[in-house]
Each structure stands twice: as structure tokens, then as C-alpha cells.
């Protein structure tokens, strides 16, 4: 039996969550179960739980994001949470940021196939695109790195008063405590752990929300951004 054949039928709640884009969500799940496994983007053991653990778990992140903002999904990988978020929120402008070619190739194929005109795929690391990509309102991430390291990559990409939303598991509270000093240096003014997905996913999706002030990334990154801006003007 192929991995694609092991993909379970979508739960009824998925139709409610994805609405008119439900057929596209099914197609994306099929791509993950087939090409995603063959290309090593997800493990074969994840196929039976793609809907609950991955697509729906990521789609409910939309509950924490305001209308009409710009989003950068750092370390997007196979498109989680960026693609499910794009399917349920056509009002968002989303950048899928991923350094590995085989992953950006897959992401580009998915975006084109599903007609996600509000999504752009960018190959690169967060520290490489700093000053090259427009600052965003929201940075998202899932299963990328511990919070302290993730914040060092994601927070500098934010606009003033933006926020980073990191999907985490049971270690969320511990990670927040461990990263407290680093977050403060990065310009964070508030950090909290929230849960989303009531009535949709069980357990609920846990999100670490890091809100920043007027200097996302702190003084060091503000200086780096200014230098990058000056270099662009000289070209």
C-alpha cells in the first residue's frame, strides 16, 4: 500500500474550517501524503494523522491573527502552518520563507496548483533576508527551533508593534521562561501562551505569542536594518 493510500478521509470539521477551499485542503493533504513523503518533507508515520495533527492544528492559528495583515512563515518546510493558514485566510498576505531548495520547490508547486495568489515563496534564511523583505505584522513558525533561537530569527522581521506566533507543544511555558532574557533584548514587550482551536482540535493548539515594541530585534538589529536600507538606496 502506498503512503498516499493511507491518508484518512477528512474529518467533518475540516469542511467547516476550510469552507470553499476544502477541496484545495484535500489536495494539499494528498500532496503531503504522496510527494511530501517521497521527498522527505514529512515522515510516513505522519500520514494517518495529517488532518488533526497538521492541517487543522495549523489552520486554527488564524484565530490569533487580525484581518488583512502581512505574515511571514519562517522555516515553512512543507508549508505548515503557512499553507493551511493561506487556505482559510485569503485576506492575509503571506510569505513562506524556507532555506532548502527541495522544500521551496515543493512549496512553489503547491502555491501554483492551489492558486494561492496571496502567497509568495522565498528561499533563504531569516537572517539572510533581513532588510531585503518588507517587515511584516506577524511572523509564524512551527517545529523550527526552541523559542530563544526562533525569536532571534523571527522577531527582527517584524514591523514595529508586530508579533510572533509560534506553535508549540507541552514545553511552551518552559520555553518562555528560558527565553525571557533573550526576548527582552530582542525588543519584546509581552509574551504569553494562548490556546486556539476550541471545538476543532483536541488537544487545543498551543501558541506562544511574542509582542514587540517600536524596535523589533532590539538595537543591534535596528542598526543592521538601517545599514541594509542605506545599501539599497545607493544601488
matplotlib code that plots the C-alpha trace (Angstrom):
import matplotlib.pyplot as plt

x = [0.0, 1.3, 1.6, -0.9, -3.5, -3.1, -4.4, -7.6, -10.8, -11.0, -13.0, -16.3, -15.0, -12.4, -15.3, -16.3, -12.8, -11.7, -15.1, -15.0, -11.3, -12.0, -11.2, -7.9, -7.2, -7.8, -5.5, -2.8, -3.2, -2.8, 0.3, 1.8, 0.9, 2.5, 5.2, 5.7, 6.7, 8.7, 10.7, 11.4, 9.3, 7.2, 7.6, 5.4, 4.1, 2.5, 0.2, -2.6, -2.8, -2.2, -5.6, -5.8, -2.1, -1.1, -3.7, -6.3, -3.7, -2.2, -5.4, -6.7, -3.8, -5.9, -7.9, -4.9, -4.3, -6.0, -7.6, -5.7, -2.2, 1.1, 2.6, 6.0, 6.1, 9.7, 11.1, 8.0, 9.2, 6.3, 4.1, 3.0, 1.4, 1.6, -0.4, -3.4, -3.4, -3.5, -6.4, -8.6, -7.4, -7.4, -7.2, -3.6, -0.5, 1.8, 5.4, 6.7, 10.4, 12.4, 16.2, 16.2, 15.7, 13.7, 11.3, 10.9, 10.3, 7.5, 6.0, 6.1, 4.3, 1.6, 1.1, 0.7, -1.5, -3.9, -4.0, -2.8, -2.2, -1.7, 1.2, 4.9, 7.7, 11.1, 14.2, 16.5, 17.2, 15.6, 19.0, 19.8, 16.6, 16.7, 16.4, 15.5, 12.0, 9.4, 8.8, 5.6, 2.9, 3.1, 5.8, 4.6, 6.6, 6.0, 8.6, 11.5, 13.7, 13.5, 11.8, 15.0, 16.7, 13.5, 12.9, 16.4, 15.4, 11.8, 11.4, 13.8, 11.5, 8.6, 7.2, 7.1, 4.4, 4.1, 4.0, 5.5, 3.1, 4.9, 3.0, 4.5, 3.7, 3.7, 7.1, 5.7, 5.7, 9.2, 10.5, 9.0, 10.8, 14.1, 13.9, 12.8, 16.0, 16.7, 13.2, 13.6, 16.9, 15.0, 12.5, 9.7, 7.2, 4.9, 5.0, 2.1, 0.9, -2.5, -4.6, -6.7, -9.0, -11.8, -14.2, -11.9, -8.8, -8.1, -5.8, -6.0, -3.2, -0.7, 0.7, 3.4, 2.7, 5.6, 4.6, 7.3, 7.6, 8.9, 12.3, 11.8, 15.0, 16.5, 19.2, 21.6, 19.1, 17.8, 21.3, 21.6, 18.3, 19.4, 22.6, 20.7, 18.3, 21.2, 22.8, 19.6, 19.3, 22.9, 22.1]
y = [0.0, 3.4, 6.2, 8.3, 5.4, 5.6, 9.2, 9.0, 10.8, 14.4, 14.8, 16.6, 19.6, 20.2, 21.2, 23.9, 25.2, 25.4, 26.3, 26.8, 25.9, 22.5, 20.7, 22.5, 21.4, 17.8, 18.2, 19.6, 16.7, 14.3, 16.1, 15.9, 12.2, 11.4, 13.8, 15.1, 11.7, 10.7, 13.9, 13.6, 16.6, 14.7, 11.3, 8.4, 7.9, 11.4, 10.5, 8.9, 12.0, 14.7, 16.3, 16.5, 17.0, 19.1, 20.8, 21.6, 22.2, 24.9, 26.3, 27.3, 29.6, 32.0, 32.7, 34.7, 36.8, 40.1, 40.7, 42.0, 41.8, 40.6, 37.3, 35.6, 31.9, 31.2, 27.8, 26.9, 23.4, 21.6, 24.6, 24.3, 26.5, 28.8, 26.8, 25.9, 29.5, 30.7, 28.4, 29.8, 33.4, 34.9, 38.4, 37.8, 38.5, 35.5, 34.8, 31.3, 31.6, 28.4, 27.9, 24.4, 24.1, 20.9, 22.4, 25.7, 23.7, 21.8, 25.0, 26.7, 23.8, 23.8, 27.5, 27.4, 24.3, 25.7, 29.1, 30.9, 34.3, 35.9, 33.7, 34.2, 31.6, 32.9, 30.8, 31.9, 32.1, 34.7, 36.4, 36.5, 38.3, 40.8, 44.2, 42.7, 41.6, 44.2, 44.0, 42.1, 42.4, 38.7, 36.0, 32.4, 29.2, 25.6, 23.0, 25.2, 25.7, 26.4, 29.7, 31.6, 30.7, 31.1, 34.6, 35.6, 34.7, 35.8, 38.9, 41.1, 40.5, 42.2, 45.7, 47.9, 46.6, 43.3, 39.9, 36.4, 33.4, 30.1, 26.9, 24.9, 21.8, 20.9, 22.7, 26.2, 27.6, 26.3, 27.7, 31.2, 31.2, 30.1, 32.7, 35.6, 37.5, 37.0, 38.1, 41.3, 42.1, 41.5, 44.2, 42.0, 43.9, 41.0, 37.2, 34.9, 31.3, 31.0, 28.1, 28.1, 25.6, 25.1, 22.6, 21.9, 20.2, 18.1, 18.8, 22.5, 24.2, 25.9, 29.2, 31.4, 35.0, 37.4, 41.1, 43.6, 47.4, 50.0, 48.3, 44.6, 42.8, 45.3, 47.9, 45.6, 44.6, 48.1, 49.1, 46.2, 47.1, 50.7, 49.7, 47.4, 50.2, 52.6, 50.0, 49.6, 53.3, 53.5, 50.9]
z = [0.0, -0.9, 1.6, -0.3, 0.1, 3.9, 4.1, 6.0, 5.0, 6.1, 9.3, 9.1, 10.9, 8.1, 5.8, 8.2, 8.8, 5.2, 3.7, -0.1, -0.1, 1.4, -2.0, -2.0, 1.5, 0.5, -2.5, -0.2, 2.2, -0.8, -1.9, 1.6, 1.8, -1.6, -2.8, 0.7, 2.0, -1.2, -1.0, 2.7, 3.8, 6.3, 7.8, 6.6, 10.1, 10.0, 7.1, 9.2, 11.4, 8.7, 9.2, 13.0, 13.9, 10.9, 8.7, 11.3, 14.0, 11.8, 10.3, 13.8, 14.2, 12.1, 15.3, 16.7, 13.6, 12.8, 9.4, 6.4, 7.8, 6.4, 7.6, 7.2, 7.9, 9.0, 8.2, 6.4, 5.5, 3.8, 4.3, 7.9, 9.1, 6.1, 3.6, 5.8, 7.0, 3.4, 2.6, 5.4, 5.3, 1.8, 3.4, 4.5, 2.5, 3.3, 2.6, 3.0, 4.0, 3.7, 3.0, 1.4, -2.3, -2.3, 0.1, -1.7, -5.0, -3.3, -1.8, -5.2, -6.8, -4.1, -4.3, -8.1, -8.1, -5.5, -7.0, -3.8, -5.3, -1.9, -1.1, -2.1, -1.7, -0.8, -0.5, 2.3, 6.0, 8.2, 8.9, 5.2, 4.1, 6.9, 5.3, 1.9, 2.7, 3.9, 7.6, 8.4, 11.0, 12.0, 12.0, 12.3, 12.9, 13.8, 14.9, 13.8, 16.9, 20.6, 21.3, 22.2, 18.9, 16.9, 18.3, 17.2, 13.6, 13.5, 15.7, 13.6, 10.6, 12.3, 11.9, 15.0, 17.3, 15.4, 16.9, 16.5, 16.8, 17.4, 17.5, 20.4, 22.5, 26.1, 26.7, 25.8, 29.3, 30.0, 26.7, 27.6, 30.9, 29.4, 26.7, 28.9, 28.9, 25.2, 24.3, 26.3, 24.4, 21.1, 21.9, 23.2, 25.4, 26.2, 25.9, 26.6, 25.9, 24.4, 23.1, 19.9, 18.1, 20.7, 19.2, 16.3, 17.5, 20.6, 22.3, 21.6, 19.6, 21.9, 20.7, 22.1, 21.3, 21.4, 21.0, 20.2, 20.7, 18.4, 17.9, 16.8, 17.2, 19.6, 19.0, 17.2, 14.5, 14.1, 13.2, 10.8, 9.1, 8.7, 7.0, 4.7, 3.8, 3.1, 0.8, -1.1, -1.7, -3.0, -5.7]

ax = plt.figure().add_subplot(projection="3d")
ax.plot(x, y, z, "-o")
ax.set_aspect("equal")
plt.show()
